[in-house]
């Protein structure tokens, strides 16, 4: 029954979107072949979620501003994937290691782009693969950049599966790590997800100071020494800031997740 209601609500959104003028309850009921009481109830729910807006004079409905916001976030993600490639290539070339970009997908990190240096043994994270949040540099950045409420909700849902002896194993340990990331604006994975692999990552912000995703560098531990990470950090920060500006972020806006 709930699925049917969702389908009906989506149908109403489609109908409103297809028409140039705002639509009243009677017309939407006719177009959707639904009774007026059901349409009215669904529209009130959609209005409460800011997915539609009702004109106080005509009582007709148009699409809500929240859809604009959701559309912008989706476009930013698509832009992030495309725009990130050049920066990732520069990082891969400068470091000789793999460079990755990831976004939050539910309760995991989703790899959306990867560039390799083209030579030597590299750490491969295929585009489309998922990784845990609590023990990867990219994942921890994606947690740290959320609002306090979203951040805590993500942590509360985690199972803290151990992948190596270095894996963060409890919520308090992760909270401490995340607080440090929120201060430093950079995260590390010191063989926490895979034995013999180290990573460093930084956040990428969008036009409203909202976290869009993260970029990072990863490689075999013998090559990814503390000294090399120190040399890479300014490069990574520069590319993350450049990407953020390309996506509409301005330093004066700050960042919502790090407030």
Secondary structure, DSSP 8 states (H G I E B T S, - for coil): -HHHHHHHHHHHHHHHHH-SS-B-HHHHHHHHT--HHHHHHHHHHHHHTTSEEE-TTT--EEE-HHHHHHHHHHHHHHHHHHHHHHHHHHHHHHHSSEEEEEEEETTEEEEEEEE--SSS------TT-EE-STTSHHHHHHHHTS-HHHHHHHHHH-----SSTTS--SHHHHHHHHHHHHHHS-EEEESSSSTTEEEEEEEEE-TTS-EEEEEEEEEETTTS-HHHHHHHHHHHHHHHHHHHHHTT--GGG--STT-
